[in-house]
């Protein structure tokens, strides 16, 4: 399995941070907006290679475009 990126999570502290909570909520909201339009089902995906991940992403997009086009032309 490959590690992608070098982002480090913020350090754990004894006090809660409202800024980190707001950032997490914004991230979740952004993902929820993208998910239906991209046709990617919510979940955890693990791929052996970047190519496999890209292939799955392309298949989801293609399936969603086909479904959207079909719905537009048939009613």
PDB file with SEQRES, HELIX, SHEET and CRYST1 records, atoms N, CA, C and O in Angstrom:
SEQRES   1 A   75  UNK UNK UNK UNK UNK UNK UNK UNK UNK UNK UNK UNK UNK          
SEQRES   2 A   75  UNK UNK UNK UNK UNK UNK UNK UNK UNK UNK UNK UNK UNK          
SEQRES   3 A   75  UNK UNK UNK UNK UNK UNK UNK UNK UNK UNK UNK UNK UNK          
SEQRES   4 A   75  UNK UNK UNK UNK UNK UNK UNK UNK UNK UNK UNK UNK UNK          
SEQRES   5 A   75  UNK UNK UNK UNK UNK UNK UNK UNK UNK UNK UNK UNK UNK          
SEQRES   6 A   75  UNK UNK UNK UNK UNK UNK UNK UNK UNK UNK                      
HELIX    1 AA1 UNK A   18  UNK A   38  1                                  21    
HELIX    2 AA2 UNK A   50  UNK A   73  1                                  24    
CRYST1    1.000    1.000    1.000  90.00  90.00  90.00 P 1           1          
ATOM      1  N   UNK A   1       0.845  -1.161   0.000  1.00  0.00           N  
ATOM      2  CA  UNK A   1       0.000   0.000   0.000  1.00  0.00           C  
ATOM      3  C   UNK A   1       0.903   1.240   0.000  1.00  0.00           C  
ATOM      4  O   UNK A   1       1.953   1.257   0.641  1.00  0.00           O  
ATOM      5  N   UNK A   2       0.475   2.274  -0.729  1.00  0.00           N  
ATOM      6  CA  UNK A   2       1.258   3.498  -0.830  1.00  0.00           C  
ATOM      7  C   UNK A   2       0.676   4.586   0.069  1.00  0.00           C  
ATOM      8  O   UNK A   2      -0.539   4.673   0.248  1.00  0.00           O  
ATOM      9  N   UNK A   3       1.548   5.407   0.625  1.00  0.00           N  
ATOM     10  CA  UNK A   3       1.115   6.570   1.391  1.00  0.00           C  
ATOM     11  C   UNK A   3       1.133   7.761   0.462  1.00  0.00           C  
ATOM     12  O   UNK A   3       2.118   8.005  -0.235  1.00  0.00           O  
ATOM     13  N   UNK A   4       0.035   8.504   0.455  1.00  0.00           N  
ATOM     14  CA  UNK A   4      -0.077   9.663  -0.420  1.00  0.00           C  
ATOM     15  C   UNK A   4      -0.090  10.913   0.436  1.00  0.00           C  
ATOM     16  O   UNK A   4      -0.901  11.033   1.354  1.00  0.00           O  
ATOM     17  N   UNK A   5       0.801  11.840   0.141  1.00  0.00           N  
ATOM     18  CA  UNK A   5       0.817  13.113   0.857  1.00  0.00           C  
ATOM     19  C   UNK A   5       1.676  13.065   2.107  1.00  0.00           C  
ATOM     20  O   UNK A   5       2.182  12.019   2.511  1.00  0.00           O  
ATOM     21  N   UNK A   6       1.817  14.239   2.701  1.00  0.00           N  
ATOM     22  CA  UNK A   6       2.665  14.368   3.884  1.00  0.00           C  
ATOM     23  C   UNK A   6       1.993  15.224   4.948  1.00  0.00           C  
ATOM     24  O   UNK A   6       2.675  15.849   5.761  1.00  0.00           O  
ATOM     25  N   UNK A   7       0.673  15.258   4.951  1.00  0.00           N  
ATOM     26  CA  UNK A   7      -0.043  16.087   5.920  1.00  0.00           C  
ATOM     27  C   UNK A   7       0.090  15.470   7.308  1.00  0.00           C  
ATOM     28  O   UNK A   7      -0.057  14.261   7.489  1.00  0.00           O  
ATOM     29  N   UNK A   8       0.371  16.326   8.271  1.00  0.00           N  
ATOM     30  CA  UNK A   8       0.470  15.873   9.651  1.00  0.00           C  
ATOM     31  C   UNK A   8      -0.741  16.388  10.418  1.00  0.00           C  
ATOM     32  O   UNK A   8      -1.054  17.577  10.351  1.00  0.00           O  
ATOM     33  N   UNK A   9      -1.423  15.514  11.142  1.00  0.00           N  
ATOM     34  CA  UNK A   9      -2.583  15.976  11.916  1.00  0.00           C  
ATOM     35  C   UNK A   9      -2.145  16.923  13.022  1.00  0.00           C  
ATOM     36  O   UNK A   9      -1.008  16.852  13.487  1.00  0.00           O  
ATOM     37  N   UNK A  10      -3.042  17.809  13.448  1.00  0.00           N  
ATOM     38  CA  UNK A  10      -2.677  18.716  14.534  1.00  0.00           C  
ATOM     39  C   UNK A  10      -2.397  17.926  15.811  1.00  0.00           C  
ATOM     40  O   UNK A  10      -2.961  16.850  16.008  1.00  0.00           O  
ATOM     41  N   UNK A  11      -1.543  18.445  16.666  1.00  0.00           N  
ATOM     42  CA  UNK A  11      -1.208  17.715  17.896  1.00  0.00           C  
ATOM     43  C   UNK A  11      -2.417  17.618  18.833  1.00  0.00           C  
ATOM     44  O   UNK A  11      -3.287  18.488  18.843  1.00  0.00           O  
ATOM     45  N   UNK A  12      -2.446  16.549  19.610  1.00  0.00           N  
ATOM     46  CA  UNK A  12      -3.500  16.382  20.606  1.00  0.00           C  
ATOM     47  C   UNK A  12      -3.238  17.316  21.776  1.00  0.00           C  
ATOM     48  O   UNK A  12      -2.111  17.434  22.258  1.00  0.00           O  
ATOM     49  N   UNK A  13      -4.292  17.971  22.221  1.00  0.00           N  
ATOM     50  CA  UNK A  13      -4.158  18.895  23.348  1.00  0.00           C  
ATOM     51  C   UNK A  13      -5.184  18.541  24.415  1.00  0.00           C  
ATOM     52  O   UNK A  13      -6.105  17.758  24.183  1.00  0.00           O  
ATOM     53  N   UNK A  14      -5.004  19.131  25.578  1.00  0.00           N  
ATOM     54  CA  UNK A  14      -5.926  18.891  26.680  1.00  0.00           C  
ATOM     55  C   UNK A  14      -7.229  19.655  26.554  1.00  0.00           C  
ATOM     56  O   UNK A  14      -8.197  19.363  27.256  1.00  0.00           O  
ATOM     57  N   UNK A  15      -7.257  20.635  25.661  1.00  0.00           N  
ATOM     58  CA  UNK A  15      -8.452  21.455  25.484  1.00  0.00           C  
ATOM     59  C   UNK A  15      -8.970  21.319  24.057  1.00  0.00           C  
ATOM     60  O   UNK A  15      -8.196  21.212  23.105  1.00  0.00           O  
ATOM     61  N   UNK A  16     -10.284  21.324  23.930  1.00  0.00           N  
ATOM     62  CA  UNK A  16     -10.897  21.235  22.607  1.00  0.00           C  
ATOM     63  C   UNK A  16     -10.680  22.541  21.848  1.00  0.00           C  
ATOM     64  O   UNK A  16     -10.600  23.616  22.442  1.00  0.00           O  
ATOM     65  N   UNK A  17     -10.588  22.426  20.535  1.00  0.00           N  
ATOM     66  CA  UNK A  17     -10.389  23.607  19.702  1.00  0.00           C  
ATOM     67  C   UNK A  17     -11.611  23.803  18.814  1.00  0.00           C  
ATOM     68  O   UNK A  17     -11.956  22.932  18.015  1.00  0.00           O  
ATOM     69  N   UNK A  18     -12.252  24.939  18.958  1.00  0.00           N  
ATOM     70  CA  UNK A  18     -13.405  25.251  18.123  1.00  0.00           C  
ATOM     71  C   UNK A  18     -13.019  25.399  16.666  1.00  0.00           C  
ATOM     72  O   UNK A  18     -13.803  25.076  15.773  1.00  0.00           O  
ATOM     73  N   UNK A  19     -11.804  25.891  16.422  1.00  0.00           N  
ATOM     74  CA  UNK A  19     -11.335  26.068  15.040  1.00  0.00           C  
ATOM     75  C   UNK A  19     -11.188  24.722  14.344  1.00  0.00           C  
ATOM     76  O   UNK A  19     -11.568  24.583  13.182  1.00  0.00           O  
ATOM     77  N   UNK A  20     -10.640  23.728  15.041  1.00  0.00           N  
ATOM     78  CA  UNK A  20     -10.489  22.399  14.441  1.00  0.00           C  
ATOM     79  C   UNK A  20     -11.849  21.746  14.221  1.00  0.00           C  
ATOM     80  O   UNK A  20     -12.046  21.057  13.220  1.00  0.00           O  
ATOM     81  N   UNK A  21     -12.777  21.949  15.131  1.00  0.00           N  
ATOM     82  CA  UNK A  21     -14.129  21.419  14.962  1.00  0.00           C  
ATOM     83  C   UNK A  21     -14.795  22.036  13.743  1.00  0.00           C  
ATOM     84  O   UNK A  21     -15.437  21.337  12.959  1.00  0.00           O  
ATOM     85  N   UNK A  22     -14.643  23.341  13.584  1.00  0.00           N  
ATOM     86  CA  UNK A  22     -15.228  24.031  12.433  1.00  0.00           C  
ATOM     87  C   UNK A  22     -14.595  23.552  11.133  1.00  0.00           C  
ATOM     88  O   UNK A  22     -15.296  23.373  10.136  1.00  0.00           O  
ATOM     89  N   UNK A  23     -13.288  23.341  11.128  1.00  0.00           N  
ATOM     90  CA  UNK A  23     -12.603  22.839   9.937  1.00  0.00           C  
ATOM     91  C   UNK A  23     -13.107  21.450   9.574  1.00  0.00           C  
ATOM     92  O   UNK A  23     -13.339  21.161   8.400  1.00  0.00           O  
ATOM     93  N   UNK A  24     -13.276  20.598  10.560  1.00  0.00           N  
ATOM     94  CA  UNK A  24     -13.789  19.248  10.308  1.00  0.00           C  
ATOM     95  C   UNK A  24     -15.207  19.257   9.775  1.00  0.00           C  
ATOM     96  O   UNK A  24     -15.543  18.490   8.873  1.00  0.00           O  
ATOM     97  N   UNK A  25     -16.043  20.128  10.333  1.00  0.00           N  
ATOM     98  CA  UNK A  25     -17.429  20.232   9.861  1.00  0.00           C  
ATOM     99  C   UNK A  25     -17.484  20.738   8.428  1.00  0.00           C  
ATOM    100  O   UNK A  25     -18.288  20.258   7.628  1.00  0.00           O  
ATOM    101  N   UNK A  26     -16.639  21.700   8.102  1.00  0.00           N  
ATOM    102  CA  UNK A  26     -16.603  22.236   6.740  1.00  0.00           C  
ATOM    103  C   UNK A  26     -16.139  21.159   5.757  1.00  0.00           C  
ATOM    104  O   UNK A  26     -16.692  21.035   4.665  1.00  0.00           O  
ATOM    105  N   UNK A  27     -15.136  20.388   6.141  1.00  0.00           N  
ATOM    106  CA  UNK A  27     -14.639  19.306   5.293  1.00  0.00           C  
ATOM    107  C   UNK A  27     -15.736  18.272   5.041  1.00  0.00           C  
ATOM    108  O   UNK A  27     -15.933  17.836   3.907  1.00  0.00           O  
ATOM    109  N   UNK A  28     -16.447  17.883   6.094  1.00  0.00           N  
ATOM    110  CA  UNK A  28     -17.530  16.908   5.954  1.00  0.00           C  
ATOM    111  C   UNK A  28     -18.641  17.429   5.053  1.00  0.00           C  
ATOM    112  O   UNK A  28     -19.181  16.685   4.234  1.00  0.00           O  
ATOM    113  N   UNK A  29     -18.978  18.687   5.200  1.00  0.00           N  
ATOM    114  CA  UNK A  29     -20.026  19.280   4.364  1.00  0.00           C  
ATOM    115  C   UNK A  29     -19.603  19.321   2.904  1.00  0.00           C  
ATOM    116  O   UNK A  29     -20.407  19.052   2.012  1.00  0.00           O  
ATOM    117  N   UNK A  30     -18.344  19.657   2.661  1.00  0.00           N  
ATOM    118  CA  UNK A  30     -17.834  19.693   1.288  1.00  0.00           C  
ATOM    119  C   UNK A  30     -17.911  18.310   0.658  1.00  0.00           C  
ATOM    120  O   UNK A  30     -18.353  18.171  -0.482  1.00  0.00           O  
ATOM    121  N   UNK A  31     -17.487  17.295   1.385  1.00  0.00           N  
ATOM    122  CA  UNK A  31     -17.536  15.931   0.852  1.00  0.00           C  
ATOM    123  C   UNK A  31     -18.968  15.484   0.588  1.00  0.00           C  
ATOM    124  O   UNK A  31     -19.226  14.817  -0.413  1.00  0.00           O  
ATOM    125  N   UNK A  32     -19.889  15.832   1.454  1.00  0.00           N  
ATOM    126  CA  UNK A  32     -21.274  15.407   1.265  1.00  0.00           C  
ATOM    127  C   UNK A  32     -21.882  16.060   0.027  1.00  0.00           C  
ATOM    128  O   UNK A  32     -22.767  15.486  -0.606  1.00  0.00           O  
ATOM    129  N   UNK A  33     -21.413  17.251  -0.317  1.00  0.00           N  
ATOM    130  CA  UNK A  33     -21.907  17.913  -1.529  1.00  0.00           C  
ATOM    131  C   UNK A  33     -21.348  17.261  -2.787  1.00  0.00           C  
ATOM    132  O   UNK A  33     -22.052  17.142  -3.790  1.00  0.00           O  
ATOM    133  N   UNK A  34     -20.092  16.840  -2.740  1.00  0.00           N  
ATOM    134  CA  UNK A  34     -19.468  16.244  -3.917  1.00  0.00           C  
ATOM    135  C   UNK A  34     -19.917  14.812  -4.165  1.00  0.00           C  
ATOM    136  O   UNK A  34     -20.082  14.409  -5.316  1.00  0.00           O  
ATOM    137  N   UNK A  35     -20.113  14.058  -3.130  1.00  0.00           N  
ATOM    138  CA  UNK A  35     -20.374  12.628  -3.266  1.00  0.00           C  
ATOM    139  C   UNK A  35     -21.542  12.290  -4.193  1.00  0.00           C  
ATOM    140  O   UNK A  35     -21.362  11.463  -5.086  1.00  0.00           O  
ATOM    141  N   UNK A  36     -22.730  12.882  -4.033  1.00  0.00           N  
ATOM    142  CA  UNK A  36     -23.826  12.513  -4.927  1.00  0.00           C  
ATOM    143  C   UNK A  36     -23.560  12.881  -6.390  1.00  0.00           C  
ATOM    144  O   UNK A  36     -23.952  12.144  -7.294  1.00  0.00           O  
ATOM    145  N   UNK A  37     -22.902  14.006  -6.623  1.00  0.00           N  
ATOM    146  CA  UNK A  37     -22.668  14.432  -7.994  1.00  0.00           C  
ATOM    147  C   UNK A  37     -21.594  13.597  -8.686  1.00  0.00           C  
ATOM    148  O   UNK A  37     -21.580  13.497  -9.912  1.00  0.00           O  
ATOM    149  N   UNK A  38     -20.698  12.999  -7.908  1.00  0.00           N  
ATOM    150  CA  UNK A  38     -19.643  12.186  -8.504  1.00  0.00           C  
ATOM    151  C   UNK A  38     -20.039  10.721  -8.633  1.00  0.00           C  
ATOM    152  O   UNK A  38     -19.428   9.980  -9.403  1.00  0.00           O  
ATOM    153  N   UNK A  39     -21.050  10.298  -7.890  1.00  0.00           N  
ATOM    154  CA  UNK A  39     -21.475   8.905  -7.967  1.00  0.00           C  
ATOM    155  C   UNK A  39     -20.597   7.957  -7.182  1.00  0.00           C  
ATOM    156  O   UNK A  39     -20.637   6.750  -7.417  1.00  0.00           O  
ATOM    157  N   UNK A  40     -19.813   8.465  -6.265  1.00  0.00           N  
ATOM    158  CA  UNK A  40     -18.937   7.624  -5.456  1.00  0.00           C  
ATOM    159  C   UNK A  40     -19.642   7.350  -4.137  1.00  0.00           C  
ATOM    160  O   UNK A  40     -19.981   8.276  -3.400  1.00  0.00           O  
ATOM    161  N   UNK A  41     -19.858   6.086  -3.849  1.00  0.00           N  
ATOM    162  CA  UNK A  41     -20.564   5.687  -2.643  1.00  0.00           C  
ATOM    163  C   UNK A  41     -19.671   5.933  -1.433  1.00  0.00           C  
ATOM    164  O   UNK A  41     -18.469   5.667  -1.465  1.00  0.00           O  
ATOM    165  N   UNK A  42     -20.276   6.443  -0.371  1.00  0.00           N  
ATOM    166  CA  UNK A  42     -19.552   6.744   0.866  1.00  0.00           C  
ATOM    167  C   UNK A  42     -18.952   5.463   1.431  1.00  0.00           C  
ATOM    168  O   UNK A  42     -19.610   4.422   1.457  1.00  0.00           O  
ATOM    169  N   UNK A  43     -17.731   5.538   1.873  1.00  0.00           N  
ATOM    170  CA  UNK A  43     -17.084   4.379   2.468  1.00  0.00           C  
ATOM    171  C   UNK A  43     -15.578   4.535   2.469  1.00  0.00           C  
ATOM    172  O   UNK A  43     -15.049   5.584   2.102  1.00  0.00           O  
ATOM    173  N   UNK A  44     -14.897   3.493   2.880  1.00  0.00           N  
ATOM    174  CA  UNK A  44     -13.438   3.482   2.909  1.00  0.00           C  
ATOM    175  C   UNK A  44     -12.971   2.563   1.794  1.00  0.00           C  
ATOM    176  O   UNK A  44     -13.391   1.410   1.700  1.00  0.00           O  
ATOM    177  N   UNK A  45     -12.112   3.084   0.967  1.00  0.00           N  
ATOM    178  CA  UNK A  45     -11.585   2.318  -0.155  1.00  0.00           C  
ATOM    179  C   UNK A  45     -10.076   2.192  -0.014  1.00  0.00           C  
ATOM    180  O   UNK A  45      -9.383   3.162   0.296  1.00  0.00           O  
ATOM    181  N   UNK A  46      -9.579   0.984  -0.247  1.00  0.00           N  
ATOM    182  CA  UNK A  46      -8.133   0.745  -0.225  1.00  0.00           C  
ATOM    183  C   UNK A  46      -7.753   0.133  -1.565  1.00  0.00           C  
ATOM    184  O   UNK A  46      -8.383  -0.817  -2.030  1.00  0.00           O  
ATOM    185  N   UNK A  47      -6.721   0.686  -2.175  1.00  0.00           N  
ATOM    186  CA  UNK A  47      -6.299   0.230  -3.496  1.00  0.00           C  
ATOM    187  C   UNK A  47      -4.821  -0.158  -3.443  1.00  0.00           C  
ATOM    188  O   UNK A  47      -4.035   0.448  -2.715  1.00  0.00           O  
ATOM    189  N   UNK A  48      -4.460  -1.164  -4.215  1.00  0.00           N  
ATOM    190  CA  UNK A  48      -3.055  -1.577  -4.217  1.00  0.00           C  
ATOM    191  C   UNK A  48      -2.151  -0.580  -4.947  1.00  0.00           C  
ATOM    192  O   UNK A  48      -0.958  -0.493  -4.656  1.00  0.00           O  
ATOM    193  N   UNK A  49      -2.722   0.174  -5.898  1.00  0.00           N  
ATOM    194  CA  UNK A  49      -1.925   1.127  -6.673  1.00  0.00           C  
ATOM    195  C   UNK A  49      -2.740   2.394  -6.938  1.00  0.00           C  
ATOM    196  O   UNK A  49      -3.960   2.415  -6.771  1.00  0.00           O  
ATOM    197  N   UNK A  50      -2.046   3.433  -7.349  1.00  0.00           N  
ATOM    198  CA  UNK A  50      -2.719   4.666  -7.754  1.00  0.00           C  
ATOM    199  C   UNK A  50      -3.575   4.410  -8.993  1.00  0.00           C  
ATOM    200  O   UNK A  50      -4.653   4.983  -9.149  1.00  0.00           O  
ATOM    201  N   UNK A  51      -3.082   3.553  -9.856  1.00  0.00           N  
ATOM    202  CA  UNK A  51      -3.806   3.252 -11.085  1.00  0.00           C  
ATOM    203  C   UNK A  51      -5.156   2.600 -10.775  1.00  0.00           C  
ATOM    204  O   UNK A  51      -6.155   2.912 -11.423  1.00  0.00           O  
ATOM    205  N   UNK A  52      -5.194   1.708  -9.801  1.00  0.00           N  
ATOM    206  CA  UNK A  52      -6.453   1.057  -9.418  1.00  0.00           C  
ATOM    207  C   UNK A  52      -7.432   2.078  -8.838  1.00  0.00           C  
ATOM    208  O   UNK A  52      -8.630   2.021  -9.114  1.00  0.00           O  
ATOM    209  N   UNK A  53      -6.923   3.002  -8.042  1.00  0.00           N  
ATOM    210  CA  UNK A  53      -7.773   4.056  -7.476  1.00  0.00           C  
ATOM    211  C   UNK A  53      -8.320   4.948  -8.582  1.00  0.00           C  
ATOM    212  O   UNK A  53      -9.503   5.290  -8.578  1.00  0.00           O  
ATOM    213  N   UNK A  54      -7.471   5.325  -9.524  1.00  0.00           N  
ATOM    214  CA  UNK A  54      -7.916   6.159 -10.639  1.00  0.00           C  
ATOM    215  C   UNK A  54      -8.951   5.434 -11.491  1.00  0.00           C  
ATOM    216  O   UNK A  54      -9.913   6.049 -11.953  1.00  0.00           O  
ATOM    217  N   UNK A  55      -8.765   4.140 -11.703  1.00  0.00           N  
ATOM    218  CA  UNK A  55      -9.716   3.365 -12.501  1.00  0.00           C  
ATOM    219  C   UNK A  55     -11.079   3.328 -11.817  1.00  0.00           C  
ATOM    220  O   UNK A  55     -12.103   3.503 -12.478  1.00  0.00           O  
ATOM    221  N   UNK A  56     -11.107   3.104 -10.520  1.00  0.00           N  
ATOM    222  CA  UNK A  56     -12.371   3.085  -9.781  1.00  0.00           C  
ATOM    223  C   UNK A  56     -13.054   4.450  -9.860  1.00  0.00           C  
ATOM    224  O   UNK A  56     -14.266   4.528 -10.062  1.00  0.00           O  
ATOM    225  N   UNK A  57     -12.285   5.514  -9.702  1.00  0.00           N  
ATOM    226  CA  UNK A  57     -12.834   6.872  -9.774  1.00  0.00           C  
ATOM    227  C   UNK A  57     -13.447   7.116 -11.147  1.00  0.00           C  
ATOM    228  O   UNK A  57     -14.552   7.649 -11.245  1.00  0.00           O  
ATOM    229  N   UNK A  58     -12.735   6.729 -12.216  1.00  0.00           N  
ATOM    230  CA  UNK A  58     -13.254   6.919 -13.572  1.00  0.00           C  
ATOM    231  C   UNK A  58     -14.533   6.117 -13.809  1.00  0.00           C  
ATOM    232  O   UNK A  58     -15.465   6.602 -14.450  1.00  0.00           O  
ATOM    233  N   UNK A  59     -14.574   4.902 -13.297  1.00  0.00           N  
ATOM    234  CA  UNK A  59     -15.777   4.073 -13.458  1.00  0.00           C  
ATOM    235  C   UNK A  59     -16.981   4.693 -12.744  1.00  0.00           C  
ATOM    236  O   UNK A  59     -18.089   4.684 -13.278  1.00  0.00           O  
ATOM    237  N   UNK A  60     -16.770   5.224 -11.554  1.00  0.00           N  
ATOM    238  CA  UNK A  60     -17.859   5.876 -10.819  1.00  0.00           C  
ATOM    239  C   UNK A  60     -18.359   7.105 -11.566  1.00  0.00           C  
ATOM    240  O   UNK A  60     -19.566   7.308 -11.692  1.00  0.00           O  
ATOM    241  N   UNK A  61     -17.444   7.918 -12.058  1.00  0.00           N  
ATOM    242  CA  UNK A  61     -17.823   9.125 -12.797  1.00  0.00           C  
ATOM    243  C   UNK A  61     -18.575   8.746 -14.068  1.00  0.00           C  
ATOM    244  O   UNK A  61     -19.613   9.335 -14.371  1.00  0.00           O  
ATOM    245  N   UNK A  62     -18.066   7.775 -14.807  1.00  0.00           N  
ATOM    246  CA  UNK A  62     -18.702   7.364 -16.057  1.00  0.00           C  
ATOM    247  C   UNK A  62     -20.107   6.818 -15.804  1.00  0.00           C  
ATOM    248  O   UNK A  62     -21.037   7.132 -16.547  1.00  0.00           O  
ATOM    249  N   UNK A  63     -20.264   6.009 -14.767  1.00  0.00           N  
ATOM    250  CA  UNK A  63     -21.572   5.455 -14.441  1.00  0.00           C  
ATOM    251  C   UNK A  63     -22.553   6.568 -14.084  1.00  0.00           C  
ATOM    252  O   UNK A  63     -23.709   6.535 -14.506  1.00  0.00           O  
ATOM    253  N   UNK A  64     -22.098   7.557 -13.306  1.00  0.00           N  
ATOM    254  CA  UNK A  64     -22.970   8.650 -12.902  1.00  0.00           C  
ATOM    255  C   UNK A  64     -23.341   9.533 -14.093  1.00  0.00           C  
ATOM    256  O   UNK A  64     -24.485   9.976 -14.195  1.00  0.00           O  
ATOM    257  N   UNK A  65     -22.403   9.792 -14.985  1.00  0.00           N  
ATOM    258  CA  UNK A  65     -22.704  10.584 -16.184  1.00  0.00           C  
ATOM    259  C   UNK A  65     -23.727   9.853 -17.044  1.00  0.00           C  
ATOM    260  O   UNK A  65     -24.660  10.466 -17.561  1.00  0.00           O  
ATOM    261  N   UNK A  66     -23.552   8.547 -17.195  1.00  0.00           N  
ATOM    262  CA  UNK A  66     -24.504   7.762 -17.987  1.00  0.00           C  
ATOM    263  C   UNK A  66     -25.895   7.787 -17.360  1.00  0.00           C  
ATOM    264  O   UNK A  66     -26.889   7.937 -18.071  1.00  0.00           O  
ATOM    265  N   UNK A  67     -25.979   7.642 -16.042  1.00  0.00           N  
ATOM    266  CA  UNK A  67     -27.277   7.678 -15.365  1.00  0.00           C  
ATOM    267  C   UNK A  67     -27.931   9.047 -15.481  1.00  0.00           C  
ATOM    268  O   UNK A  67     -29.134   9.140 -15.721  1.00  0.00           O  
ATOM    269  N   UNK A  68     -27.156  10.103 -15.315  1.00  0.00           N  
ATOM    270  CA  UNK A  68     -27.684  11.461 -15.409  1.00  0.00           C  
ATOM    271  C   UNK A  68     -28.184  11.752 -16.813  1.00  0.00           C  
ATOM    272  O   UNK A  68     -29.258  12.328 -16.986  1.00  0.00           O  
ATOM    273  N   UNK A  69     -27.414  11.358 -17.813  1.00  0.00           N  
ATOM    274  CA  UNK A  69     -27.809  11.567 -19.199  1.00  0.00           C  
ATOM    275  C   UNK A  69     -29.072  10.780 -19.526  1.00  0.00           C  
ATOM    276  O   UNK A  69     -29.971  11.284 -20.198  1.00  0.00           O  
ATOM    277  N   UNK A  70     -29.131   9.554 -19.053  1.00  0.00           N  
ATOM    278  CA  UNK A  70     -30.317   8.709 -19.291  1.00  0.00           C  
ATOM    279  C   UNK A  70     -31.562   9.323 -18.679  1.00  0.00           C  
ATOM    280  O   UNK A  70     -32.620   9.334 -19.307  1.00  0.00           O  
ATOM    281  N   UNK A  71     -31.449   9.833 -17.458  1.00  0.00           N  
ATOM    282  CA  UNK A  71     -32.597  10.448 -16.781  1.00  0.00           C  
ATOM    283  C   UNK A  71     -33.051  11.712 -17.509  1.00  0.00           C  
ATOM    284  O   UNK A  71     -34.251  11.978 -17.587  1.00  0.00           O  
ATOM    285  N   UNK A  72     -32.108  12.495 -18.045  1.00  0.00           N  
ATOM    286  CA  UNK A  72     -32.451  13.719 -18.754  1.00  0.00           C  
ATOM    287  C   UNK A  72     -33.186  13.428 -20.055  1.00  0.00           C  
ATOM    288  O   UNK A  72     -34.086  14.175 -20.439  1.00  0.00           O  
ATOM    289  N   UNK A  73     -32.814  12.359 -20.730  1.00  0.00           N  
ATOM    290  CA  UNK A  73     -33.417  12.039 -22.020  1.00  0.00           C  
ATOM    291  C   UNK A  73     -34.697  11.226 -21.907  1.00  0.00           C  
ATOM    292  O   UNK A  73     -35.493  11.183 -22.845  1.00  0.00           O  
ATOM    293  N   UNK A  74     -34.896  10.585 -20.768  1.00  0.00           N  
ATOM    294  CA  UNK A  74     -36.086   9.724 -20.606  1.00  0.00           C  
ATOM    295  C   UNK A  74     -37.060  10.237 -19.559  1.00  0.00           C  
ATOM    296  O   UNK A  74     -37.937   9.494 -19.118  1.00  0.00           O  
ATOM    297  N   UNK A  75     -36.929  11.434 -19.173  1.00  0.00           N  
ATOM    298  CA  UNK A  75     -37.973  11.901 -18.299  1.00  0.00           C  
ATOM    299  C   UNK A  75     -37.601  12.636 -17.118  1.00  0.00           C  
ATOM    300  O   UNK A  75     -38.469  13.050 -16.349  1.00  0.00           O  
TER     301      UNK A  75                                                      
END                                                                             
